Amino acid sequence: MISRGTVAGFVLAAALFVLSAPATADDKGKGKPAAEPPKPAALTPKRLDLRAPDITKIFSAAQLSYVLSKTLDPSMEEIEVEGRRSGPLPPSSPTVWPAIAAPFWAIAHPTQAWRIVAPMPPDQASRVGNDTPDATDPTRAPKIPQ
């Protein structure tokens, strides 16, 4: 039977052997992560643009006029309607107060209280991130959507 002292001695000897081994050229940089070289601009992925291109860049003016002449009926009258765009429609779902005020909103609207833990409804999601930035006053707090 091997005593604890003998096992401790073997472990100590093995640790001293490993620590006293000379460092090779491969081991010198293992402790520090190597800095990655900067990626060239050609290798960085570009954002995927899914917008429809301008039709005048796809077809020439002659091609467009030819297609329009075939599709429009000459006997039809053209009517222009003047008007103005209305503002965005009000959301059909209630606007939940943000952050610490949410529980108080839930107390005031008990049948809609579940909305404080639900994600933002789609009819209100179009407002997020569409405000024009105002950099005139750096001390003003950012505008919170309501």
GUKE-485000 format. One record per residue (C-alpha): y, z, x; residue in three letters; residue number from 1. Coordinates in nm, 3 decimals. Layout:
BEGIN
+---------+---------+---------+---------+-----+
!       v !       w !       u ! residuo ! num !
+---------+---------+---------+---------+-----+
!       Y !       Z !       X !     ALA ! NUM !
...
+---------+---------+---------+---------+-----+
This chain:
BEGIN
+---------+---------+---------+---------+-----+
!       v !       w !       u ! residuo ! num !
+---------+---------+---------+---------+-----+
!   0.000 !   0.000 !   0.000 !     MET !   1 !
!   0.348 !  -0.097 !   0.124 !     ILE !   2 !
!   0.617 !   0.171 !   0.113 !     SER !   3 !
!   0.969 !   0.123 !  -0.015 !     ARG !   4 !
!   1.109 !   0.160 !   0.332 !     GLY !   5 !
!   0.900 !  -0.128 !   0.462 !     THR !   6 !
!   1.012 !  -0.357 !   0.178 !     VAL !   7 !
!   1.374 !  -0.257 !   0.233 !     ALA !   8 !
!   1.338 !  -0.332 !   0.603 !     GLY !   9 !
!   1.198 !  -0.681 !   0.536 !     PHE !  10 !
!   1.480 !  -0.757 !   0.290 !     VAL !  11 !
!   1.741 !  -0.635 !   0.539 !     LEU !  12 !
!   1.587 !  -0.843 !   0.819 !     ALA !  13 !
!   1.577 !  -1.156 !   0.600 !     ALA !  14 !
!   1.941 !  -1.107 !   0.496 !     ALA !  15 !
!   2.050 !  -1.066 !   0.860 !     LEU !  16 !
!   1.856 !  -1.377 !   0.958 !     PHE !  17 !
!   2.020 !  -1.588 !   0.686 !     VAL !  18 !
!   2.368 !  -1.456 !   0.764 !     LEU !  19 !
!   2.335 !  -1.501 !   1.138 !     SER !  20 !
!   2.228 !  -1.866 !   1.117 !     ALA !  21 !
!   2.494 !  -2.096 !   1.264 !     PRO !  22 !
!   2.692 !  -2.301 !   1.013 !     ALA !  23 !
!   2.629 !  -2.672 !   1.024 !     THR !  24 !
!   2.883 !  -2.944 !   0.957 !     ALA !  25 !
!   2.744 !  -2.985 !   0.606 !     ASP !  26 !
!   2.790 !  -2.616 !   0.519 !     ASP !  27 !
!   3.154 !  -2.584 !   0.627 !     LYS !  28 !
!   3.312 !  -2.723 !   0.309 !     GLY !  29 !
!   3.062 !  -2.587 !   0.055 !     LYS !  30 !
!   3.260 !  -2.277 !  -0.036 !     GLY !  31 !
!   3.572 !  -2.468 !  -0.137 !     LYS !  32 !
!   3.573 !  -2.742 !  -0.395 !     PRO !  33 !
!   3.687 !  -3.070 !  -0.251 !     ALA !  34 !
!   4.003 !  -3.212 !  -0.398 !     ALA !  35 !
!   3.929 !  -3.530 !  -0.586 !     GLU !  36 !
!   4.123 !  -3.833 !  -0.474 !     PRO !  37 !
!   4.369 !  -3.960 !  -0.735 !     PRO !  38 !
!   4.227 !  -4.225 !  -0.963 !     LYS !  39 !
!   4.385 !  -4.565 !  -0.934 !     PRO !  40 !
!   4.569 !  -4.687 !  -1.241 !     ALA !  41 !
!   4.321 !  -4.970 !  -1.288 !     ALA !  42 !
!   4.031 !  -4.724 !  -1.338 !     LEU !  43 !
!   4.201 !  -4.489 !  -1.585 !     THR !  44 !
!   4.105 !  -4.574 !  -1.941 !     PRO !  45 !
!   4.385 !  -4.704 !  -2.162 !     LYS !  46 !
!   4.441 !  -4.585 !  -2.516 !     ARG !  47 !
!   4.268 !  -4.798 !  -2.774 !     LEU !  48 !
!   4.530 !  -4.980 !  -2.981 !     ASP !  49 !
!   4.390 !  -5.055 !  -3.325 !     LEU !  50 !
!   4.714 !  -5.179 !  -3.479 !     ARG !  51 !
!   4.716 !  -5.531 !  -3.619 !     ALA !  52 !
!   4.897 !  -5.770 !  -3.384 !     PRO !  53 !
!   5.208 !  -5.960 !  -3.491 !     ASP !  54 !
!   5.098 !  -6.270 !  -3.682 !     ILE !  55 !
!   5.353 !  -6.486 !  -3.500 !     THR !  56 !
!   5.174 !  -6.409 !  -3.173 !     LYS !  57 !
!   4.842 !  -6.527 !  -3.314 !     ILE !  58 !
!   4.954 !  -6.841 !  -3.500 !     PHE !  59 !
!   5.235 !  -7.084 !  -3.429 !     SER !  60 !
!   5.514 !  -7.147 !  -3.681 !     ALA !  61 !
!   5.364 !  -7.486 !  -3.766 !     ALA !  62 !
!   5.024 !  -7.332 !  -3.841 !     GLN !  63 !
!   5.182 !  -7.063 !  -4.059 !     LEU !  64 !
!   5.388 !  -7.312 !  -4.258 !     SER !  65 !
!   5.080 !  -7.532 !  -4.311 !     TYR !  66 !
!   4.874 !  -7.240 !  -4.442 !     VAL !  67 !
!   5.158 !  -7.118 !  -4.665 !     LEU !  68 !
!   5.215 !  -7.466 !  -4.807 !     SER !  69 !
!   4.848 !  -7.484 !  -4.909 !     LYS !  70 !
!   4.836 !  -7.136 !  -5.061 !     THR !  71 !
!   5.164 !  -7.131 !  -5.254 !     LEU !  72 !
!   5.177 !  -7.319 !  -5.581 !     ASP !  73 !
!   5.498 !  -7.527 !  -5.594 !     PRO !  74 !
!   5.524 !  -7.483 !  -5.971 !     SER !  75 !
!   5.555 !  -7.104 !  -5.935 !     MET !  76 !
!   5.898 !  -6.946 !  -5.934 !     GLU !  77 !
!   5.991 !  -6.703 !  -5.663 !     GLU !  78 !
!   6.130 !  -6.373 !  -5.779 !     ILE !  79 !
!   6.309 !  -6.122 !  -5.560 !     GLU !  80 !
!   6.335 !  -5.763 !  -5.673 !     VAL !  81 !
!   6.594 !  -5.540 !  -5.514 !     GLU !  82 !
!   6.521 !  -5.177 !  -5.486 !     GLY !  83 !
!   6.502 !  -4.888 !  -5.249 !     ARG !  84 !
!   6.211 !  -4.692 !  -5.127 !     ARG !  85 !
!   6.170 !  -4.351 !  -5.269 !     SER !  86 !
!   6.099 !  -4.057 !  -5.044 !     GLY !  87 !
!   5.751 !  -3.929 !  -4.984 !     PRO !  88 !
!   5.572 !  -3.797 !  -5.288 !     LEU !  89 !
!   5.554 !  -3.421 !  -5.318 !     PRO !  90 !
!   5.213 !  -3.284 !  -5.225 !     PRO !  91 !
!   4.978 !  -3.235 !  -5.518 !     SER !  92 !
!   4.824 !  -2.930 !  -5.351 !     SER !  93 !
!   5.027 !  -2.612 !  -5.300 !     PRO !  94 !
!   5.192 !  -2.553 !  -4.965 !     THR !  95 !
!   5.044 !  -2.242 !  -4.804 !     VAL !  96 !
!   5.277 !  -2.020 !  -4.602 !     TRP !  97 !
!   5.180 !  -2.027 !  -4.234 !     PRO !  98 !
!   5.064 !  -1.749 !  -3.999 !     ALA !  99 !
!   5.126 !  -1.385 !  -4.093 !     ILE ! 100 !
!   5.278 !  -1.477 !  -4.430 !     ALA ! 101 !
!   4.953 !  -1.640 !  -4.552 !     ALA ! 102 !
!   4.800 !  -1.318 !  -4.695 !     PRO ! 103 !
!   5.118 !  -1.252 !  -4.893 !     PHE ! 104 !
!   5.104 !  -1.607 !  -5.032 !     TRP ! 105 !
!   4.740 !  -1.546 !  -5.126 !     ALA ! 106 !
!   4.837 !  -1.228 !  -5.316 !     ILE ! 107 !
!   5.104 !  -1.423 !  -5.505 !     ALA ! 108 !
!   4.860 !  -1.710 !  -5.583 !     HIS ! 109 !
!   4.517 !  -1.548 !  -5.634 !     PRO ! 110 !
!   4.344 !  -1.858 !  -5.773 !     THR ! 111 !
!   4.450 !  -2.063 !  -5.469 !     GLN ! 112 !
!   4.387 !  -1.788 !  -5.210 !     ALA ! 113 !
!   4.093 !  -1.979 !  -5.062 !     TRP ! 114 !
!   4.342 !  -2.231 !  -4.919 !     ARG ! 115 !
!   4.453 !  -1.992 !  -4.642 !     ILE ! 116 !
!   4.117 !  -2.041 !  -4.466 !     VAL ! 117 !
!   4.071 !  -2.409 !  -4.553 !     ALA ! 118 !
!   4.205 !  -2.693 !  -4.340 !     PRO ! 119 !
!   4.525 !  -2.869 !  -4.436 !     MET ! 120 !
!   4.474 !  -3.099 !  -4.736 !     PRO ! 121 !
!   4.505 !  -3.473 !  -4.673 !     PRO ! 122 !
!   4.815 !  -3.512 !  -4.889 !     ASP ! 123 !
!   5.002 !  -3.275 !  -4.657 !     GLN ! 124 !
!   4.852 !  -3.393 !  -4.328 !     ALA ! 125 !
!   5.085 !  -3.693 !  -4.309 !     SER ! 126 !
!   5.377 !  -3.458 !  -4.240 !     ARG ! 127 !
!   5.231 !  -3.316 !  -3.921 !     VAL ! 128 !
!   5.384 !  -3.460 !  -3.606 !     GLY ! 129 !
!   5.619 !  -3.701 !  -3.783 !     ASN ! 130 !
!   5.941 !  -3.509 !  -3.727 !     ASP ! 131 !
!   6.187 !  -3.659 !  -3.484 !     THR ! 132 !
!   6.227 !  -3.432 !  -3.183 !     PRO ! 133 !
!   6.563 !  -3.262 !  -3.138 !     ASP ! 134 !
!   6.638 !  -3.172 !  -2.778 !     ALA ! 135 !
!   7.003 !  -3.077 !  -2.828 !     THR ! 136 !
!   6.944 !  -2.702 !  -2.834 !     ASP ! 137 !
!   6.671 !  -2.570 !  -2.600 !     PRO ! 138 !
!   6.686 !  -2.220 !  -2.749 !     THR ! 139 !
!   6.616 !  -2.326 !  -3.106 !     ARG ! 140 !
!   6.267 !  -2.256 !  -3.231 !     ALA ! 141 !
!   6.052 !  -2.556 !  -3.326 !     PRO ! 142 !
!   6.051 !  -2.658 !  -3.692 !     LYS ! 143 !
!   5.742 !  -2.535 !  -3.876 !     ILE ! 144 !
!   5.615 !  -2.771 !  -4.149 !     PRO ! 145 !
!   5.624 !  -2.618 !  -4.494 !     GLN ! 146 !
+---------+---------+---------+---------+-----+
